[in-house]
Amino acid sequence: MKKLLLLTVVVMMGCTLGPKVRNYQAIVEEPVESPFFFIPPLNLSDYKDRTWILLAESANKNWFYDPYTLSEDADGVVTFDSFSVPREKNTLAQFNATMIGPYRQKIDCFGNNQWSETFYTEKIIQKNPLVGQSKPINGSGWVKIAPRTAMAYMRTRLCGRKFIDDQNINYFLYQDGFMPLAKVATAAKDPSNKATQGRASDDLVQAPQEQAIDTTPIKTPSFYDVVNNQVTIIDTKNNIRQMKIASYALDKDLSKKQDYVFTADCQNATYSFGEQKTAAAPKQAIGNKDTFSAVALDRACGDHGAYTKLVNQSR
């Protein structure tokens, strides 16, 4: 009898003090801290020790990404790190608490879907709605990229775009200069204006002349694309590679500026950059990691998985 009573007490104590079965919904709703970064950026080394160049501009934000993290797997999924910052004139330091990220981003170029590390945006349409229209666990999972958003523009740049009068597919490499700050019209801020309801807050400034623009004189930005994302090996022994570069003005018509050839000496970290069908340009030293020359050299000589197409024409 005493043994039975002792066993009963042990079982009761085990049920009281032992591990409890946790509710699944409670686990899902727990606050999640980014496994890599602080938000806002308390650890500024997450930014300062990286290389950031402009990738896209929206009405309210600028999006930067680290071109040295750019890669693509065999399934056409492009991976990169990015962050956003309010697009406004201010006197804040370069890295400040208004920045959001950085986040590891993945874009499915064939399926037009996006995944972002611990980051969920309600405005992005889900690829396959879950049971009860609930959010993906911890904000993760593939979601459909909504049109006319900054992410949609990033996709066209990173996954390639084709112009009407061009048979090639162009992949973003570098942008020289920023778009002017737009003075948003009063109607766009009025919630009673039905024309603006449901519109994403980060719609792109694709046609700046459609809005009231800051009258401060500014040089029209230009951007450089790698044609077909193709890198040609012209000298295997000395590891000399070339890329065809197309340049456009970032205006309403994306007017073509010039075609160039970027020649990279991967062993000696030098390059030449000149117009096509002209004499060879002199070799130059590579600049800082956020300059056009360094980013282009990394695209030509770095390891980006399936993102670049290597063609060997060495003799």
Disulfide bonds with the S-S distance in Angstrom:
Cys109-Cys159 2.07
Cys266-Cys301 1.93
